[in-house]
Amino acid sequence: MESEFPQELADALTGIHRLSRRGLRGATTGPRLRGAEAELLRLVRARPGIGVSDAARELRLAGNSVSTLVNHLVRDGHLVRETDPADRRAARLLLTDTAERRLADWQRRRAELIGRHLDRLDPADLDALRAALPALRKLADTLHEEAEET
C-alpha cells in the first residue's frame, strides 16, 4: 500500500464530513446539537431502549459524560429516560417525537446536500464512488471492531 493513501483517505473523509456538517448548520431549527449529542440521538434511534452504560461503551465515552448528555437531551425534550423493568436501577433511553422529526429532517437535508454535489460529478466519478461503498463499509466495520476490542 502506498504510504500516503491512508492519510489522503482520512483527509478526504474528514473534509466531506466537516463540510457537509457546515452546509447543514444554516437550516437547522432549534438550538444546535453538539456532535456527541447528535451521535447519542442517532444511537438511540438505531437502538431504542439502550441503556446509558451501553451507550457510553458504544460511543467510546465515559459513563458520566453520557449521563450529562442524557440530562441535557431530556431537559431539551429530545430523549425520554424510562426505568428498565428488568433492573429498576437502570434507565432505558428513547427518542421523543421532536427528536425523531429533527433526525429525519437532518437526514433528508443531508441527502439533498450530498445529492446536489453528486449531480455535479461526471458519470465515471459517480461509478467510482458507488464501487467504493462496499470497501468503505468494510473499513468502517474493521474500525468499529478494533474500537470494541480496546
N, C-alpha and C positions, 0 to 999 in steps of 0.2 A: 504494500500500500504506500502511495506517495505520502511523504511526511507532512505536507501542507493540507492534504484533503480533510482530515478531521477538524482542523481549525476553521477551514473555509466553510465546511458544512455547518459547524456550530455557529459561526458568524452569520451565515445566511438565514438559518432558522431563528436565531435571536433577533435579527433585523426584521424579519417578517412578523414575528410575534409582537415586537415593540411598536412597529409602525401600524399594524392592524389595531392594537390597543389604542394608540394615539388617534387613529382615524375614527374610532368608535366613541371616544370620550365626548365629543361635542353634542351628540344627540341623546346622551344619557339623561333620563329623567330621575329626579330624586338625588339624594346625596350619593357621591361616587363611592363605590365599594373599593376597599383596598384589595390588593392581589390575593392575600391569604383569605380574606372574607369571601371573595368570589370563588376561590378554589374550594373552600369548605361548602359553599352552597351547591356547587357543581357535584361535589362528592355526595352530599346528602340527596341530591336529585337522583344520582345513579344508584345510591344505596339507602333508600328510605328506612328510617329506624336505626341507622348506625349509631353506636354509642360514642361518647366523647373520646374514650381511650382508643377505640379502634380508628376513629377519625384522626386522632393525633398520630398514631402509628402509620396510617396510610399517607398522611400529608408530610410525614417526617418532621413533626413539630413537637415541642414539649407539651405535655398534657395541660399545664396551667396556661399556656399560650392559647390552646384551642378552647379552654374554658372561658378565657377572656373574649375570644372571638364569638363564641356562642352567646355569651351575655350581651354583647353589643348587638348581635343579629336578632336575638329575642327581643331586646328593647326596641329595635328599629322595625319590628314586625316582619322579619324575614324567616325566622325559624320558630318552631314550637318545640319545647322540651317536654317530653312525656316521661312518666315513670315507667320503667321496664317492669311488666307484670311478673317476669321470672326472677327479678332481683330488684326489690324496691329501693335499693341504694343507687341503682344505675339509672341513667337517663337515656332515652332514645330520641333522636333528632328527626324532625320532619319539616319540610318546606311549607310556608304559608302560600296561599293563593297569590299574594302580592309577589313573593319571590319566584313562584312558578312563571307568572306573567313576565317578570323582569328578565329572567333567564331565557325564556322563549323569544322575547323581543331582542335580546342581545344576540342570540344565535341567528335570528333572521337578519339582523343588521350586519352581522359579521359575514354571513353567506353572501349578502348583497355586495358588501365592500370587496370581498375577495373575488366574487364573480365579475364585478366591473373591471378588475385588473386582469383577471384571466382572459376576459374578452379582448384585451389589448395585445395578447401574445399571439404569435403565429402558431399554426396547427402543429408544427414539429415540436415546439416548446410545450404545448399542451399535452401532446402524446408522451413526451419525456417525463412530465410531471405525473401523469396517470401511471406510467410504467414504474415510477419511483415509489408510489404509495405503498405497495406491499413491503418493500425493503425498509421504508421509513417506519412502518408499523412494527416490523420485527426489531428495528433499532430501539424503538420506544419500549417494547416488551423486554428486551435484554437490559435496558437501563432500569426498568421497574424491578426486574428480578434481582439485579445487583443491589438496589436500594433495599429490597426486602431482606436480603442476606445480612446486611450490616445493622 
